[in-house]
Amino acid sequence: MPALAKLKASGQLAAAALVALVGLLVGLTAIWHAFDPARVGLWSGPRSFFFGVVDAAMAARIEAHQLPASTLYVVTVMVVALCYFIARELLGFAREGFRRGR
C-alpha cells in the first residue's frame, strides 16, 4: 500500500472519529440538560453560540443567554444526525481506501 494512500485513509478515519465525538458530546449535553437545566444547554450571545455548561457569572461576562429547551433539542437532533451521516461517509471512504491499498 502506498504511504500516501494509507495516510489519506488514516486521516479520513481520524476525521470520522472526531465528527462522531462531536455528535456524541452534543447529544450528552442535551441529556445533561434534563438533569441541570439552569447551567447546561444551548447558549447564544453577540459573539458566541455553543453547547455547554455556563454559570451565571460567566454568562454575564460573555453576554450570553440560554436558548429554550425546545430549541436545544431540535438543534441537537439536527447536529447529531448530521454528524452521524458525515462520520458514516468518512468511515466508508477510509474503509475503501484501506481495501484498495492491499
N, C-alpha and C positions, 0 to 999 in steps of 0.2 A: 504494500500500500504506500503510495507516495506520501511523503511527510506533509505536504500542503493539504492534501485531501483529508488526511487524518486530523490535522489541525482544524480544518473547516468543520468537520463533523463534530469534533470535540467542542468547538465554540458554539455550535448550534445546540448541543446537549447542555452546555452550561447556561446558555440563554434560556432554554426551556425550563431548567431548574429555577432560574431567577424569576421568570414570569410566574411559574407555579407558586413560588414562595410569596410573591406579591399578592396573588389571588388568595392564598391561604391566610395571610396576615390581615387582609381586608375583611375576609369572612370572620376571622376570630374577633376583629374589632366590633363587628355587628353583633356577634353573640355576647361579647363582653358588655356591650351597651345595655343589654337586657338586665344585667346584674348591677351596673353602676351608671345609670343614665345621666347623672349630674356632671361627670367628668369625662366620660368616654363617648365618642361619637364622631360626627362629620362636622368639621369646623370651617367657618368661612370668615374672611375679613378683607380689607382693601388690598393686602399684599400676601394673602395666604388662603389656601384651600387644601385641607388634608383630613385624613382619618387619624384618630389618635386619642391620647389622654392629655387633658389640659385642666389645670386647676384654675380657680377664679383669678388669682393674681397674674398668672401667665396669660390668661385670656384678655385681661385688661391691658397688659403690656403690649401684646401683639394686635390689639384691637380686633379680636375675633369673637364671633358668636356661634353658638351651636345651632345647626340646622335641625328641623323637626325630624323625629324618628322615622316618619314615613319616607322622607327624602333619603335618609341614611339607608334604609332597607332597599329602596328602589335602585339607588346608585350601587349598593353592594351587589345586588343580583346582576346588574349590568357589568360591573368590573370583574366579578368572579367568572361570569360566563365568557367574557372577552379573554380573560387570562387562560381559561380552560382551552378555548379554541386555538389561541396563539401557541400555547405550550404543546398542544397535540400536534399542530402542524410542524413546529420546530423539531419535535421528537421524531416525527415521520421523516423529515429531511435528514436528520442526523442518522437515523437507522438506515436509510437508503445510502447515505454517504459511506457508512461503515461497511455495508453489504457490497457496494460497488467496488470498494478498495481491496477486497480479498483477492 
